[in-house]
Amino acid sequence: MPGYEFATLEWIWTESSIQVNLPGGDERILPGGHDQVVALLSHLGAQGWDVATCAGVSNWLLWTLRRQR
C-alpha cells in the first residue's frame, strides 16, 4: 500500500543553523544561511522530497517534507 515518509528541516537564521531530520534517525546539523537552505531544499527535491508544510516565527522556520514510498 503506497504511503509517505516524512522529514523535517529547521532553520534558525540568526544562528545560521540548519537541522535536517530524515527517516531512520538520520539527523544532520549544518551551518548555513539562505543560500544553503535553498540548495538543501533543491537537493532534497531532486531525491523526491516535497514541502508538505512550513511554519515560521521570529527567527525560525520549520519545513515538513514528504516523499512517496
N, C-alpha and C positions, 0 to 999 in steps of 0.2 A: 504494500500500500504506500503510495507516494506521500511524502511529508516534507517538512522543512527542518533544517538545523539552524541554530541561531548563534550569533556572536555579538560582542559589543566593542565599540571604540569610544574612548573617553578622552577629551582634550581639555586641559586646564591651560589656557593660553597665557596667563600671567606667569606661569611657572615653566612654560614651554615643555609641557609633559604630555605624552600620549601613552595611553594604556589600551592594549588590544587583548581581548579575551576570546579565544577560539574554542570550538568544541574539543573535548578530550582533555581539558585542563591546560591547554597551551596559553600561557599568559606572557605578554611582552610589554615592557615599559621602555619607551623610546624618548629621546629628546626631540623636540620639533615644534615648528610654528605652522603657519597657514600652508606654506608650500609643501611641507612634509605630510600634513593631513590630506591635502588634495592628492598627492602622489600615492599615499597609502590607500585611500578610498578607490582610486583608479586601479591600483594593483589588485585589491580585493575584488573589485568589479570584474576584472579580467579572469578571476578564478570562479566567477559565477555568483558572487555575493551581490545583493542589492540592499538599499536602505529601506527598512520597514518603518522605522520611526526615528525622529530626532527630537531631543528636548534640550533646552538650554536655560541657564540663569546666570546672571552676573558674569563670571569669567570661565564658565564651564559649559561644555557641550557633550552630549551623550547620544551616540547613534546606536540603534539596534539594527543589526544586519541579518539577513536570512538568505539561505540558498536551498534550492530543492535538492533532496537526496537522490 
